[in-house]
Amino acid sequence: MNTGAHDAGGGFTQSVGTNAARGIAVILAAVAVGAVLMWLGYSNDSVDATAGDDGSALVSDDDGSGDDGSGDDGSGNDGSGDDGSGDTSSTTETTTTTTTTPPSTARPAAEVTVVVMNATEGKPGIAGRSSAIAEQAGYTMLEAGNAQVDQDTAIQYAPDYEADAVAVAEAFGLDESVVEPFPDELNIRDEADVAGANIIVFVGLDGLIDP
């Protein structure tokens, strides 16, 4: 009986010790698990923090749109701003000018009206004699008259009658040096004297015409 009692007491003590050991083991296991979880949590936070830093660094230091984007290589400096249509295009305007050129050949003499004016008072009648020369060449003649003032020989023409004036000069044995267009003011005494004339011949002081 004593032996049974001893065994029963020893079994109880052993059971208590075993339960205590298991409790300690469970506590240690819980502490270990908690430590692992805390470590994992810290590790994850560190990873997230690191990822956050790396992400913001990549965005802030990115050269995509800041310095290498449209600012330098895009339309800012190297794009349409310098090489595009803004600076290189140009508008060309064409101006058409219409000019009236004298006929290359003289008209028939009968279609040209000529008047001779005496531009030297020292030779009366010279205008009439000179008119006869032009009339013989076939020109339509007005009555000869006198100039307002004396001058050198000149053969003046109305617009579009330059070639005809050259032909009249040839009829008097002269060259183109005496041919000139009508001036703003004609050297005449009365406009009626030259009304309808295409060519005015001034017989002048230089004696180039002296029939």
C-alpha positions as CSV (number, residue, x, y, z in Angstrom):
1,M,0.0,0.0,0.0
2,N,2.8,2.4,0.8
3,T,4.3,1.6,-2.4
4,G,1.1,2.4,-4.2
5,A,0.8,5.6,-2.4
6,H,4.4,6.5,-3.2
7,D,3.8,5.7,-6.8
8,A,0.6,7.7,-6.9
9,G,2.3,10.7,-5.4
10,G,5.3,10.4,-7.7
11,G,2.9,10.2,-10.7
12,F,1.2,13.4,-9.7
13,T,4.4,15.2,-9.2
14,Q,5.7,14.0,-12.5
15,S,2.4,15.1,-14.2
16,V,2.7,18.5,-12.7
17,G,6.3,18.9,-13.8
18,T,5.4,17.7,-17.3
19,N,2.5,20.2,-17.6
20,A,4.8,23.0,-16.4
21,A,7.4,22.1,-18.9
22,R,4.8,22.1,-21.6
23,G,3.5,25.5,-20.5
24,I,7.0,26.9,-20.6
25,A,7.5,25.4,-24.0
26,V,4.2,26.9,-25.3
27,I,5.2,30.3,-23.9
28,L,8.7,30.1,-25.4
29,A,7.1,29.0,-28.7
30,A,4.6,32.0,-28.5
31,V,7.5,34.3,-27.8
32,A,9.5,32.9,-30.7
33,V,6.5,33.2,-33.0
34,G,5.9,36.8,-31.8
35,A,9.5,37.6,-32.3
36,V,9.4,36.2,-35.8
37,L,6.2,38.1,-36.6
38,M,7.7,41.3,-35.3
39,W,10.8,40.8,-37.3
40,L,8.8,40.1,-40.4
41,G,6.7,43.1,-39.8
42,Y,9.8,45.3,-39.4
43,S,11.3,43.8,-42.4
44,N,8.2,44.5,-44.5
45,D,8.1,48.1,-43.2
46,S,11.7,48.5,-44.2
47,V,11.1,47.0,-47.6
48,D,8.0,49.3,-48.2
49,A,10.0,52.3,-46.9
50,T,12.8,51.5,-49.2
51,A,10.5,50.9,-52.1
52,G,8.9,54.3,-51.4
53,D,12.3,56.0,-51.4
54,D,13.3,54.2,-54.6
55,G,10.1,55.1,-56.3
56,S,10.2,58.8,-55.5
57,A,13.8,58.9,-56.4
58,L,13.1,57.5,-59.8
59,V,10.4,59.9,-60.4
60,S,12.2,63.0,-59.2
61,D,15.5,62.1,-60.9
62,D,13.8,60.9,-64.1
63,D,15.1,62.6,-67.3
64,G,12.0,61.8,-69.3
65,S,10.1,65.0,-69.3
66,G,12.5,67.3,-67.3
67,D,15.7,68.0,-69.2
68,D,15.8,65.5,-72.0
69,G,12.1,65.6,-72.9
70,S,10.3,68.1,-74.9
71,G,12.4,71.0,-73.4
72,D,15.6,70.3,-75.4
73,D,14.8,67.5,-77.9
74,G,11.1,68.3,-78.4
75,S,9.4,71.2,-79.9
76,G,11.2,73.6,-77.5
77,N,14.7,74.0,-79.1
78,D,15.4,71.3,-81.6
79,G,11.8,70.7,-82.8
80,S,9.5,72.9,-84.8
81,G,10.8,76.0,-83.0
82,D,14.1,76.1,-84.9
83,D,13.8,73.7,-87.7
84,G,10.0,73.7,-88.2
85,S,7.9,75.8,-90.4
86,G,8.1,78.8,-88.0
87,D,11.6,80.0,-89.0
88,T,12.2,78.3,-92.4
89,S,8.9,79.0,-94.1
90,S,8.6,82.1,-96.2
91,T,6.0,83.8,-98.3
92,T,6.9,84.7,-101.8
93,E,5.0,87.6,-103.4
94,T,5.0,88.1,-107.2
95,T,4.5,91.5,-108.5
96,T,3.5,91.8,-112.1
97,T,4.3,95.0,-113.8
98,T,2.8,95.9,-117.1
99,T,4.9,98.1,-119.3
100,T,4.1,99.7,-122.7
101,T,7.0,99.3,-125.1
102,P,7.2,101.3,-128.3
103,P,6.7,99.4,-131.5
104,S,9.8,97.8,-132.8
105,T,9.2,99.2,-136.3
106,A,7.9,102.6,-137.4
107,R,4.4,103.0,-138.7
108,P,3.8,103.9,-142.3
109,A,4.8,107.5,-142.8
110,A,1.3,108.6,-143.9
111,E,-0.1,107.5,-140.5
112,V,2.2,109.8,-138.6
113,T,1.5,113.5,-138.2
114,V,4.5,115.8,-138.1
115,V,4.9,119.6,-137.4
116,V,8.1,121.6,-137.9
117,M,8.9,124.6,-135.6
118,N,11.5,127.2,-136.1
119,A,13.6,127.4,-133.0
120,T,16.0,130.1,-134.3
121,E,14.9,133.6,-135.1
122,G,17.9,134.2,-137.3
123,K,16.6,132.0,-140.1
124,P,13.2,133.0,-141.1
125,G,11.3,130.5,-143.3
126,I,13.5,127.6,-142.4
127,A,10.6,125.7,-140.8
128,G,8.6,125.8,-144.0
129,R,11.6,124.5,-146.1
130,S,12.2,121.7,-143.5
131,S,8.5,120.7,-143.7
132,A,8.9,120.1,-147.4
133,I,11.6,117.5,-146.6
134,A,9.3,115.5,-144.2
135,E,6.4,115.9,-146.6
136,Q,8.4,114.3,-149.4
137,A,9.1,111.4,-147.1
138,G,5.4,110.7,-147.0
139,Y,4.5,112.1,-143.6
140,T,1.3,114.0,-142.9
141,M,2.3,117.6,-142.2
142,L,0.8,120.3,-140.1
143,E,1.5,124.0,-140.9
144,A,5.0,125.1,-139.8
145,G,5.3,127.5,-136.9
146,N,7.6,129.2,-134.5
147,A,8.9,127.9,-131.1
148,Q,8.5,129.9,-128.0
149,V,12.3,130.3,-127.5
150,D,15.4,129.4,-129.4
151,Q,16.9,125.9,-128.8
152,D,19.0,123.3,-130.4
153,T,17.6,120.8,-132.9
154,A,15.3,118.2,-131.4
155,I,12.8,115.7,-132.7
156,Q,10.2,115.1,-129.9
157,Y,7.6,112.3,-130.0
158,A,4.3,111.5,-128.3
159,P,4.0,108.2,-126.3
160,D,4.4,105.1,-128.4
161,Y,6.0,107.1,-131.3
162,E,9.6,106.6,-130.5
163,A,10.3,104.4,-133.6
164,D,8.5,106.9,-135.8
165,A,10.6,109.8,-134.4
166,V,13.8,107.8,-135.2
167,A,12.4,107.4,-138.8
168,V,11.8,111.1,-139.1
169,A,15.3,111.9,-137.9
170,E,16.6,109.6,-140.6
171,A,14.6,111.5,-143.2
172,F,16.5,114.6,-142.1
173,G,19.8,112.8,-142.2
174,L,20.1,112.7,-138.4
175,D,20.7,109.9,-135.8
176,E,18.8,109.0,-132.6
177,S,20.8,111.5,-130.5
178,V,18.2,114.2,-131.4
179,V,15.2,112.0,-130.5
180,E,13.4,112.6,-127.2
181,P,9.9,112.2,-125.7
182,F,7.6,115.2,-125.3
183,P,8.7,117.2,-122.2
184,D,6.2,118.3,-119.6
185,E,6.1,121.7,-121.2
186,L,6.4,122.0,-125.0
187,N,8.4,124.9,-126.5
188,I,5.5,126.3,-128.4
189,R,3.6,129.6,-128.5
190,D,0.1,128.1,-128.9
191,E,-1.1,124.6,-128.3
192,A,-3.2,124.9,-131.4
193,D,0.0,124.9,-133.5
194,V,0.7,121.3,-132.6
195,A,-2.8,119.9,-132.1
196,G,-2.9,116.4,-133.4
197,A,0.9,116.2,-134.0
198,N,2.7,112.9,-133.2
199,I,6.1,114.3,-133.9
200,I,7.4,117.8,-133.4
201,V,10.6,118.8,-135.3
202,F,12.5,121.8,-133.8
203,V,14.9,123.3,-136.2
204,G,17.6,124.6,-133.9
205,L,20.5,126.9,-133.4
206,D,23.1,124.1,-133.9
207,G,22.3,124.1,-137.7
208,L,21.8,120.3,-137.9
209,I,18.8,121.0,-140.2
210,D,19.5,123.6,-142.8
211,P,17.8,123.0,-146.1
